């Protein structure tokens, strides 16, 4: 079987590109015939269809990528096998996706989202995103690479560092973490919190909300640092290992790749008992999950031409749809306090989390499983 993997190639630092790159490298390292290509490069894709003659085009993206990941390969007689993620809802291309003989999704929650929104999911197969355990691995806090980062962040020897990483950190649950820290600050004041986003404060989503909330809660601004930028793959293991706890009780998370990478580094994760994290983190063993406090449900949503519609408009739902979740702040406070104060518990959860990722999320193993599923379902050899 020959495969074409469509993603943002050469690899970039965003999650979808890294997801595709691990799939491509995993398939290649497993000895299969495979080529990578940027998902939007129509000319290069056509050249590969005609020259390499792939049996399948494995495309990484969301339902909105349907024209590039599904329709374009079909135009040239190549079977598309998309590997889909989901955000708040699936607005379009339902019939096209439903008609495919095989669709991969990153979590069962993603599958449920497609099903909720009217897509036939009988041919959907859950395929988690992999991790590179030889790259994302534990690094001692005494290692100079980690020590230097902690010093740069102003973390004292007797302080614990909490880390959250996201496009914007509020979507990863930072505001809920602020509220939890306010509850435990008197009992355990020796913490620092690093919030890493893509954009600087003046451009970051929810930046003003975050600053106002910190002030309202009476938290010491000097203990919370916002950093921004696109960090290289080589830097991320050091950054994750600089933390004592990785916190991401995300408001919307179809999978949570960075949380799995943190677990691979032996860093305990505090997240939310819903969506993708519920499927990758074992509560009490590989991390701690806060209950869902409430959900954000909408009765309608705006649609745009870039979603595949002829013009902008609004769709009214037959019944409200859940578009976001909020973690229980009391649970978060309890989980953070436990991990920040109990060295043995923190180390044990980190150790088991590392074992869990190696056994269940090794990128080569997952690539092998996906390859075999394609061969079995599509009768390829």
KOLSEDREN-289660 format. One record per residue: x negated, y, z of N, C-alpha, C in turn; residue number from 1. Coordinates in steps of 0.1 Angstrom, whole numbers, plus 5000, padded with zeros to 4 digits. Layout:
BEGIN
n.xx_n.yy_n.zz_ca.xx_ca.yy_ca.zz_c.xx_c.yy_c.zz_i
X_Y_Z_X_Y_Z_X_Y_Z_NUM
...
//
This chain:
BEGIN
n.xx_n.yy_n.zz_ca.xx_ca.yy_ca.zz_c.xx_c.yy_c.zz_i
4992_4988_5000_5000_5000_5000_4991_5012_5000_1
4995_5022_4992_4988_5035_4991_4997_5046_4997_2
4992_5054_5006_5000_5064_5012_4994_5078_5010_3
5003_5088_5008_4999_5102_5008_5005_5108_5021_4
4996_5115_5028_5001_5122_5041_5001_5137_5038_5
5013_5142_5040_5016_5156_5037_5017_5164_5050_6
5008_5173_5052_5008_5182_5064_4999_5194_5061_7
4997_5203_5071_4989_5214_5069_4974_5210_5069_8
4969_5207_5057_4956_5201_5055_4948_5211_5047_9
4935_5214_5050_4927_5209_5061_4933_5212_5075_10
4930_5204_5085_4937_5205_5098_4936_5219_5104_11
4947_5224_5109_4947_5236_5116_4949_5233_5131_12
4951_5244_5139_4952_5241_5153_4966_5240_5159_13
4976_5241_5150_4990_5239_5155_4993_5225_5156_14
5004_5222_5164_5007_5208_5167_5011_5200_5155_15
5019_5205_5145_5023_5197_5133_5010_5193_5125_16
5001_5202_5124_4989_5199_5116_4981_5189_5123_17
4979_5190_5136_4971_5180_5143_4979_5166_5143_18
4992_5166_5144_5000_5154_5143_4997_5147_5130_19
4997_5155_5119_4995_5149_5106_4981_5144_5104_20
4971_5152_5109_4957_5148_5108_4954_5135_5115_21
4959_5133_5127_4957_5121_5134_4963_5109_5127_22
4975_5111_5121_4981_5101_5113_4972_5097_5101_23
4967_5107_5093_4959_5105_5082_4946_5097_5086_24
4939_5102_5097_4927_5096_5101_4929_5082_5106_25
4940_5080_5114_4943_5067_5119_4945_5057_5108_26
4953_5061_5098_4956_5052_5087_4943_5048_5079_27
4935_5059_5077_4922_5057_5070_4913_5048_5078_28
4911_5050_5091_4902_5042_5100_4907_5028_5101_29
4920_5026_5099_4925_5012_5099_4923_5005_5086_30
4917_5011_5077_4913_5004_5064_4923_5005_5053_31
4933_5014_5055_4944_5015_5044_4940_5025_5034_32
4946_5025_5022_4943_5034_5012_4952_5047_5014_33
4946_5058_5016_4954_5070_5019_4947_5083_5015_34
4955_5093_5011_4950_5106_5008_4958_5117_5015_35
4951_5128_5020_4958_5139_5026_4961_5150_5016_36
4971_5158_5019_4973_5170_5010_4982_5180_5018_37
4980_5192_5015_4988_5203_5022_5003_5201_5017_38
5012_5202_5026_5026_5199_5023_5032_5208_5013_39
5026_5220_5012_5032_5230_5003_5024_5231_4989_40
5014_5223_4988_5006_5225_4976_5012_5216_4964_41
5021_5222_4957_5029_5215_4947_5020_5210_4936_42
5010_5218_4931_5001_5214_4920_4993_5202_4924_43
4987_5203_4936_4978_5192_4941_4987_5179_4944_44
4999_5181_4949_5007_5169_4952_5010_5162_4939_45
5014_5170_4928_5017_5164_4915_5005_5156_4910_46
4993_5162_4911_4981_5156_4907_4979_5143_4914_47
4981_5142_4927_4979_5130_4935_4990_5120_4931_48
5002_5124_4929_5012_5114_4924_5008_5107_4912_49
5002_5115_4902_4999_5109_4889_4985_5102_4889_50
4976_5106_4898_4963_5100_4898_4961_5089_4908_51
4965_5092_4920_4963_5082_4931_4975_5072_4931_52
4986_5077_4926_4999_5069_4925_5002_5062_4939_53
5006_5071_4948_5009_5065_4962_5022_5058_4961_54
5024_5048_4970_5037_5041_4972_5046_5050_4980_55
5041_5057_4990_5049_5065_4999_5042_5079_5001_56
5051_5089_5004_5046_5102_5008_5050_5104_5023_57
5041_5103_5032_5044_5105_5046_5043_5120_5049_58
5054_5126_5052_5054_5141_5054_5057_5145_5068_59
5049_5153_5074_5051_5158_5088_5057_5171_5088_60
5069_5172_5095_5075_5185_5096_5089_5184_5102_61
5098_5194_5100_5111_5194_5105_5121_5192_5093_62
5134_5192_5096_5144_5191_5085_5143_5203_5075_63
5138_5214_5080_5136_5225_5071_5126_5224_5060_64
5117_5213_5062_5107_5211_5052_5112_5201_5041_65
5125_5198_5041_5130_5188_5032_5127_5190_5017_66
5127_5203_5012_5123_5204_4998_5109_5200_4994_67
5100_5202_5004_5086_5198_5001_5083_5184_5005_68
5088_5179_5016_5085_5166_5021_5093_5155_5014_69
5105_5158_5010_5114_5147_5005_5118_5149_4990_70
5123_5161_4987_5127_5163_4973_5116_5163_4963_71
5105_5169_4967_5093_5170_4957_5088_5156_4954_72
5085_5147_4964_5080_5134_4960_5091_5126_4952_73
5103_5127_4956_5114_5120_4948_5114_5125_4933_74
5111_5137_4931_5111_5142_4917_5101_5135_4908_75
5091_5130_4915_5080_5123_4907_5080_5108_4910_76
5091_5102_4915_5093_5088_4917_5085_5082_4929_77
5081_5091_4938_5074_5086_4950_5083_5085_4962_78
5083_5075_4969_5092_5073_4981_5088_5082_4993_79
5096_5091_4997_5093_5099_5008_5096_5092_5021_80
5087_5093_5031_5090_5088_5044_5086_5099_5054_81
5095_5108_5057_5092_5119_5066_5090_5114_5080_82
5082_5122_5087_5080_5120_5102_5084_5133_5108_83
5096_5133_5113_5103_5146_5117_5103_5149_5131_84
5103_5162_5134_5105_5168_5147_5118_5175_5147_85
5122_5181_5158_5135_5188_5159_5133_5200_5168_86
5140_5211_5165_5141_5222_5175_5155_5222_5180_87
5161_5233_5181_5175_5233_5187_5185_5226_5180_88
5185_5226_5167_5195_5219_5159_5191_5216_5145_89
5198_5207_5139_5196_5204_5125_5207_5210_5116_90
5203_5221_5109_5213_5229_5103_5217_5224_5089_91
5208_5218_5082_5210_5215_5067_5203_5202_5063_92
5206_5198_5050_5200_5187_5044_5204_5173_5050_93
5216_5173_5056_5220_5161_5063_5221_5149_5054_94
5228_5151_5042_5230_5140_5033_5217_5134_5027_95
5208_5143_5024_5195_5139_5019_5187_5131_5029_96
5187_5135_5041_5179_5128_5051_5186_5115_5054_97
5199_5115_5055_5207_5103_5058_5205_5092_5047_98
5202_5096_5035_5201_5086_5024_5188_5079_5024_99
5178_5083_5031_5165_5077_5031_5164_5064_5037_100
5157_5054_5032_5156_5041_5037_5148_5040_5050_101
5139_5050_5053_5131_5051_5065_5128_5065_5068_102
5130_5068_5081_5126_5081_5086_5120_5079_5100_103
5108_5085_5102_5102_5084_5115_5105_5097_5123_104
5107_5096_5136_5109_5108_5144_5100_5106_5157_105
5096_5118_5162_5086_5117_5173_5091_5113_5187_106
5104_5113_5189_5110_5108_5201_5124_5103_5199_107
5129_5096_5208_5143_5092_5207_5152_5104_5209_108
5148_5114_5217_5156_5126_5218_5157_5133_5205_109
5147_5133_5197_5147_5139_5183_5158_5132_5175_110
5157_5118_5176_5167_5111_5169_5181_5114_5173_111
5183_5116_5186_5197_5119_5191_5201_5133_5186_112
5192_5142_5185_5195_5155_5180_5200_5155_5166_113
5193_5147_5157_5197_5146_5143_5211_5139_5143_114
5213_5129_5151_5226_5122_5151_5237_5131_5156_115
5234_5139_5167_5244_5148_5172_5249_5158_5161_116
5239_5162_5152_5242_5172_5143_5247_5167_5129_117
5250_5154_5129_5257_5149_5117_5248_5141_5107_118
5236_5137_5111_5227_5129_5102_5229_5114_5106_119
5230_5106_5096_5231_5091_5098_5217_5086_5102_120
5215_5080_5114_5202_5077_5119_5199_5062_5119_121
5207_5054_5112_5205_5039_5113_5191_5035_5108_122
5185_5043_5099_5172_5040_5094_5161_5048_5100_123
5164_5054_5112_5154_5062_5119_5146_5052_5128_124
5133_5055_5129_5124_5047_5138_5116_5057_5146_125
5116_5056_5159_5108_5065_5168_5093_5061_5167_126
5085_5071_5164_5070_5069_5163_5064_5081_5171_127
5059_5078_5183_5053_5089_5191_5040_5094_5184_128
5037_5106_5188_5024_5112_5183_5013_5107_5191_129
5002_5104_5184_4990_5098_5191_4981_5108_5198_130
4972_5102_5205_4961_5110_5212_4948_5103_5209_131
4937_5111_5210_4924_5105_5208_4917_5104_5221_132
4918_5092_5228_4913_5091_5242_4898_5091_5243_133
4891_5089_5232_4876_5091_5233_4872_5106_5232_134
4882_5114_5228_4879_5128_5227_4885_5136_5238_135
4898_5133_5241_4905_5139_5252_4903_5129_5264_136
4893_5132_5272_4890_5123_5283_4886_5131_5295_137
4886_5124_5307_4882_5132_5319_4868_5137_5319_138
4867_5150_5323_4854_5156_5325_4853_5161_5339_139
4842_5158_5346_4841_5162_5360_4842_5177_5362_140
4848_5181_5374_4848_5195_5377_4835_5201_5380_141
4825_5192_5382_4811_5197_5384_4803_5199_5370_142
4810_5194_5359_4803_5196_5346_4802_5211_5343_143
4791_5215_5338_4789_5230_5335_4800_5235_5325_144
4804_5227_5316_4815_5232_5306_4828_5235_5313_145
4831_5227_5324_4843_5230_5331_4840_5241_5342_146
4829_5240_5349_4826_5250_5359_4826_5264_5353_147
4820_5266_5341_4819_5279_5335_4833_5285_5332_148
4842_5276_5327_4856_5281_5324_4863_5285_5337_149
4861_5277_5348_4868_5280_5360_4863_5294_5366_150
4850_5296_5364_4844_5309_5369_4849_5320_5360_151
4850_5318_5347_4855_5328_5338_4869_5332_5342_152
4877_5322_5346_4891_5325_5350_4892_5330_5365_153
4881_5331_5371_4881_5337_5385_4886_5327_5395_154
4884_5314_5393_4889_5304_5402_4878_5301_5412_155
4881_5303_5425_4871_5301_5436_4870_5286_5439_156
4860_5282_5446_4857_5268_5449_4869_5261_5456_157
4876_5269_5465_4887_5264_5473_4900_5266_5467_158
4901_5270_5454_4913_5273_5448_4917_5262_5438_159
4929_5260_5435_4934_5250_5425_4940_5258_5413_160
4937_5252_5401_4941_5259_5389_4952_5252_5382_161
4963_5259_5379_4974_5254_5371_4974_5260_5357_162
4977_5252_5347_4976_5256_5333_4988_5252_5326_163
4992_5262_5317_5003_5260_5308_4999_5265_5294_164
5001_5257_5284_4997_5261_5270_5010_5261_5261_165
5011_5271_5253_5023_5270_5243_5022_5282_5233_166
5031_5281_5223_5032_5293_5214_5035_5305_5221_167
5045_5304_5230_5048_5314_5240_5050_5306_5253_168
5045_5310_5264_5046_5301_5276_5059_5300_5282_169
5068_5310_5280_5082_5309_5286_5089_5297_5280_170
5087_5294_5267_5093_5282_5261_5088_5269_5267_171
5076_5270_5273_5071_5258_5280_5074_5258_5295_172
5083_5267_5299_5087_5267_5313_5080_5276_5323_173
5072_5285_5318_5063_5293_5327_5072_5301_5337_174
5083_5306_5332_5091_5314_5341_5097_5306_5353_175
5100_5293_5350_5104_5284_5361_5092_5281_5370_176
5080_5280_5365_5068_5278_5373_5066_5290_5382_177
5067_5302_5376_5066_5314_5385_5075_5314_5397_178
5088_5310_5395_5097_5309_5406_5093_5298_5416_179
5088_5287_5411_5084_5276_5420_5071_5281_5428_180
5062_5288_5422_5050_5293_5429_5054_5303_5440_181
5064_5311_5437_5069_5320_5447_5074_5313_5460_182
5080_5301_5458_5085_5293_5469_5074_5287_5477_183
5062_5284_5471_5052_5277_5479_5040_5286_5482_184
5041_5298_5478_5029_5307_5479_5024_5309_5494_185
5034_5310_5503_5030_5312_5517_5023_5299_5523_186
5029_5288_5519_5024_5275_5524_5011_5271_5518_187
5009_5274_5505_4996_5272_5498_4993_5284_5488_188
4986_5293_5493_4983_5306_5485_4971_5304_5476_189
4963_5294_5478_4951_5293_5470_4952_5286_5457_190
4960_5293_5448_4962_5288_5435_4959_5299_5425_191
4956_5296_5412_4955_5305_5401_4963_5298_5390_192
4969_5306_5382_4978_5301_5371_4974_5307_5358_193
4970_5299_5348_4966_5304_5335_4977_5301_5325_194
4982_5311_5318_4992_5309_5308_4986_5312_5294_195
4984_5302_5286_4977_5304_5273_4988_5304_5262_196
4989_5315_5255_4999_5316_5244_4991_5319_5231_197
4999_5319_5220_4992_5322_5207_4990_5337_5205_198
4999_5345_5210_4999_5360_5207_4995_5367_5220_199
4989_5379_5217_4985_5388_5228_4998_5394_5234_200
4997_5400_5246_5009_5405_5253_5018_5413_5245_201
5013_5423_5237_5021_5432_5230_5029_5425_5219_202
5026_5413_5215_5033_5406_5205_5039_5393_5210_203
5036_5389_5222_5041_5376_5227_5056_5377_5230_204
5063_5366_5226_5077_5365_5230_5079_5365_5245_205
5088_5372_5250_5092_5371_5264_5081_5378_5273_206
5072_5385_5268_5061_5391_5276_5067_5400_5286_207
5076_5409_5283_5081_5419_5292_5089_5412_5303_208
5097_5401_5299_5105_5394_5309_5095_5387_5319_209
5084_5382_5314_5075_5375_5323_5069_5385_5334_210
5064_5397_5329_5058_5406_5338_5069_5411_5348_211
5081_5414_5343_5091_5419_5353_5095_5408_5363_212
5095_5395_5359_5098_5384_5368_5087_5383_5379_213
5074_5384_5375_5063_5383_5384_5064_5394_5395_214
5068_5406_5390_5069_5417_5399_5081_5415_5409_215
5092_5410_5403_5104_5408_5411_5102_5397_5422_216
5094_5387_5418_5091_5376_5428_5081_5380_5438_217
5074_5391_5436_5064_5396_5445_5051_5388_5445_218
5048_5381_5433_5036_5373_5432_5024_5383_5429_219
5013_5378_5433_5000_5386_5431_4997_5385_5416_220
4997_5396_5409_4994_5396_5395_4980_5391_5392_221
4971_5392_5402_4957_5388_5400_4955_5373_5400_222
4966_5366_5404_4965_5351_5405_4971_5345_5392_223
4977_5353_5383_4982_5349_5370_4975_5355_5359_224
4970_5348_5350_4962_5353_5338_4968_5348_5326_225
4971_5358_5316_4976_5354_5303_4964_5355_5293_226
4962_5344_5286_4952_5344_5276_4958_5341_5263_227
4952_5344_5251_4959_5342_5238_4948_5338_5228_228
4953_5333_5217_4945_5329_5206_4946_5315_5201_229
4939_5312_5191_4939_5299_5185_4926_5292_5189_230
4927_5282_5198_4915_5275_5203_4912_5263_5195_231
4900_5260_5193_4896_5248_5185_4898_5235_5192_232
4899_5225_5184_4901_5212_5190_4890_5208_5199_233
4877_5213_5196_4866_5209_5204_4866_5216_5218_234
4873_5227_5219_4874_5235_5231_4885_5229_5241_235
4895_5223_5235_4907_5219_5243_4904_5209_5254_236
4896_5199_5252_4893_5190_5264_4887_5197_5276_237
4878_5207_5273_4872_5215_5284_4883_5223_5291_238
4891_5229_5283_4902_5238_5289_4911_5229_5298_239
4916_5218_5293_4925_5209_5300_4918_5204_5313_240
4905_5201_5312_4898_5195_5324_4895_5206_5334_241
4895_5219_5330_4893_5229_5340_4905_5230_5349_242
4917_5225_5345_4929_5226_5353_4929_5215_5364_243
4936_5217_5375_4939_5207_5385_4953_5201_5382_244
4962_5209_5377_4975_5205_5373_4979_5211_5360_245
4985_5203_5351_4991_5209_5339_5006_5210_5341_246
5011_5222_5339_5026_5225_5342_5033_5229_5329_247
5043_5221_5325_5050_5224_5313_5065_5219_5314_248
5073_5225_5323_5087_5221_5323_5095_5227_5312_249
5092_5223_5300_5096_5230_5288_5111_5232_5287_250
5115_5243_5281_5129_5246_5278_5134_5239_5266_251
5125_5236_5257_5128_5228_5245_5115_5221_5240_252
5115_5207_5241_5103_5200_5238_5107_5186_5232_253
5105_5185_5219_5109_5173_5212_5099_5162_5215_254
5086_5165_5218_5077_5155_5222_5068_5160_5233_255
5059_5169_5231_5050_5174_5242_5036_5168_5240_256
5030_5171_5228_5016_5165_5225_5006_5170_5235_257
5006_5183_5239_4996_5188_5248_4997_5181_5262_258
5009_5177_5266_5011_5170_5278_5004_5156_5278_259
5006_5150_5267_4999_5137_5265_4984_5138_5265_260
4979_5149_5259_4965_5152_5259_4960_5154_5273_261
4968_5162_5281_4964_5164_5295_4963_5151_5303_262
4973_5142_5300_4973_5129_5307_4960_5121_5303_263
4957_5122_5290_4945_5115_5286_4932_5120_5292_264
4932_5133_5296_4921_5139_5304_4922_5136_5319_265
4932_5128_5323_4933_5125_5337_4939_5137_5345_266
4945_5146_5339_4951_5158_5346_4966_5155_5348_267
4971_5155_5361_4985_5152_5363_4994_5163_5358_268
5005_5159_5352_5014_5168_5345_5027_5170_5353_269
5032_5182_5354_5045_5185_5360_5054_5190_5348_270
5065_5183_5345_5073_5186_5334_5088_5185_5338_271
5096_5182_5328_5111_5182_5330_5116_5168_5326_272
5126_5163_5333_5131_5150_5331_5142_5150_5320_273
5137_5153_5308_5146_5155_5296_5137_5155_5284_274
5144_5153_5272_5137_5155_5259_5125_5146_5258_275
5115_5150_5250_5103_5142_5248_5095_5139_5261_276
5093_5148_5270_5085_5145_5282_5091_5133_5290_277
5104_5131_5290_5110_5120_5297_5105_5107_5291_278
5101_5107_5278_5097_5094_5271_5082_5092_5272_279
5074_5102_5276_5060_5100_5276_5054_5099_5290_280
5062_5105_5300_5057_5106_5314_5065_5097_5323_281
5059_5089_5331_5066_5081_5340_5066_5088_5354_282
5078_5092_5358_5078_5100_5370_5073_5092_5382_283
5064_5099_5390_5058_5094_5402_5046_5085_5399_284
5043_5082_5386_5032_5074_5383_5022_5081_5374_285
5026_5086_5363_5017_5093_5354_5020_5109_5354_286
5029_5113_5362_5032_5127_5363_5045_5129_5371_287
5049_5141_5373_5061_5144_5381_5071_5152_5372_288
5084_5147_5372_5094_5153_5364_5104_5160_5373_289
5107_5173_5369_5118_5180_5376_5131_5177_5370_290
5142_5176_5378_5155_5174_5372_5159_5186_5364_291
5168_5184_5355_5174_5195_5347_5184_5203_5356_292
5182_5216_5358_5190_5224_5366_5203_5228_5358_293
5201_5232_5346_5213_5235_5337_5208_5236_5323_294
5217_5236_5313_5214_5237_5299_5220_5250_5293_295
5214_5254_5282_5219_5266_5275_5226_5261_5263_296
5240_5263_5263_5248_5257_5252_5254_5269_5244_297
5253_5267_5231_5259_5277_5222_5271_5272_5214_298
5280_5281_5211_5291_5278_5203_5290_5280_5188_299
5279_5288_5184_5277_5291_5170_5262_5295_5169_300
5258_5295_5156_5244_5299_5154_5243_5305_5140_301
5233_5314_5138_5231_5321_5125_5223_5311_5116_302
5227_5311_5103_5219_5304_5093_5213_5314_5083_303
5202_5310_5076_5195_5319_5067_5192_5312_5054_304
5189_5319_5044_5185_5313_5031_5173_5304_5032_305
5163_5308_5041_5151_5299_5042_5154_5286_5048_306
5167_5284_5053_5171_5271_5058_5178_5263_5047_307
5178_5268_5035_5184_5261_5024_5198_5265_5021_308
5203_5276_5027_5216_5281_5024_5216_5292_5014_309
5227_5294_5007_5227_5305_4997_5226_5319_5002_310
5231_5321_5014_5231_5334_5020_5232_5333_5035_311
5229_5344_5042_5229_5344_5056_5244_5344_5061_312
5246_5337_5072_5259_5335_5078_5259_5330_5092_313
5270_5325_5096_5270_5319_5110_5279_5306_5109_314
5274_5296_5115_5281_5283_5117_5287_5282_5131_315
5300_5280_5131_5307_5278_5144_5308_5263_5146_316
5304_5258_5158_5303_5244_5161_5317_5239_5166_317
5320_5226_5163_5332_5220_5168_5333_5220_5183_318
5321_5218_5189_5319_5218_5203_5305_5224_5206_319
5303_5230_5218_5290_5237_5221_5279_5227_5220_320
5267_5232_5215_5255_5224_5214_5245_5229_5224_321
5238_5219_5230_5227_5223_5239_5215_5227_5231_322
5210_5239_5233_5199_5245_5226_5186_5246_5235_323
5188_5245_5248_5176_5246_5257_5180_5241_5270_324
5169_5238_5278_5171_5232_5292_5163_5241_5302_325
5167_5240_5314_5160_5247_5325_5157_5237_5336_326
5145_5236_5340_5141_5227_5351_5145_5233_5364_327
5148_5223_5373_5151_5227_5387_5139_5233_5394_328
5140_5245_5399_5129_5252_5405_5125_5246_5418_329
5134_5241_5426_5131_5234_5439_5123_5222_5436_330
5126_5214_5426_5118_5202_5423_5104_5206_5418_331
5103_5216_5410_5090_5221_5406_5081_5225_5417_332
5087_5232_5427_5080_5237_5438_5075_5225_5447_333
5083_5215_5448_5080_5203_5456_5068_5196_5449_334
5070_5194_5436_5060_5186_5428_5046_5194_5428_335
5047_5207_5426_5034_5215_5425_5027_5215_5439_336
5035_5216_5450_5029_5216_5463_5022_5203_5466_337
5029_5192_5462_5023_5179_5464_5009_5178_5457_338
5009_5181_5444_4997_5179_5437_4986_5189_5440_339
4990_5201_5444_4980_5211_5448_4973_5208_5462_340
4980_5201_5470_4975_5199_5484_4970_5185_5487_341
4974_5176_5478_4971_5162_5481_4961_5157_5471_342
4948_5157_5474_4937_5154_5465_4938_5139_5460_343
4941_5130_5469_4942_5116_5466_4953_5113_5456_344
4965_5119_5459_4976_5117_5450_4974_5123_5437_345
4968_5135_5436_4965_5141_5423_4955_5132_5415_346
4945_5127_5422_4936_5118_5415_4942_5105_5410_347
4951_5099_5418_4957_5087_5415_4966_5088_5403_348
4974_5099_5403_4983_5101_5392_4975_5104_5379_349
4964_5111_5380_4956_5114_5368_4950_5101_5363_350
4945_5092_5372_4939_5080_5368_4949_5071_5360_351
4962_5070_5366_4972_5061_5359_4976_5068_5346_352
4977_5081_5346_4981_5088_5334_4971_5085_5322_353
4958_5085_5326_4948_5082_5316_4950_5068_5310_354
4952_5058_5319_4954_5044_5315_4967_5043_5306_355
4977_5050_5310_4990_5050_5303_4988_5055_5288_356
4980_5066_5286_4978_5071_5273_4970_5062_5264_357
4960_5056_5270_4952_5046_5262_4960_5034_5258_358
4968_5029_5267_4976_5017_5263_4988_5020_5254_359
4993_5032_5254_5006_5035_5247_5005_5045_5236_360
4995_5054_5236_4995_5065_5226_4982_5066_5218_361
4974_5056_5217_4961_5057_5209_4965_5059_5195_362
4960_5069_5189_4964_5073_5175_4962_5062_5165_363
4952_5054_5166_4950_5044_5156_4960_5033_5158_364
4963_5030_5170_4974_5019_5172_4987_5024_5167_365
4991_5037_5169_5003_5042_5165_5004_5043_5149_366
4992_5046_5143_4992_5047_5129_4993_5033_5123_367
4988_5023_5130_4989_5009_5125_5004_5004_5126_368
5010_5008_5137_5024_5004_5138_5033_5011_5128_369
5030_5023_5125_5038_5030_5115_5036_5024_5101_370
5023_5021_5098_5020_5014_5085_5027_5001_5084_371
5027_4993_5094_5034_4980_5093_5049_4982_5092_372
5055_4992_5099_5069_4994_5097_5073_4998_5083_373
5064_5006_5077_5067_5010_5063_5066_4998_5054_374
5056_4989_5056_5055_4977_5047_5067_4968_5049_375
5071_4966_5062_5082_4957_5064_5095_4963_5059_376
5098_4976_5062_5111_4981_5058_5112_4984_5043_377
5101_4987_5036_5102_4990_5022_5096_4979_5013_378
5093_4968_5020_5088_4956_5013_5076_4959_5004_379
5066_4965_5011_5053_4969_5004_5042_4960_5010_380
5031_4959_5003_5020_4951_5008_5007_4959_5006_381
//
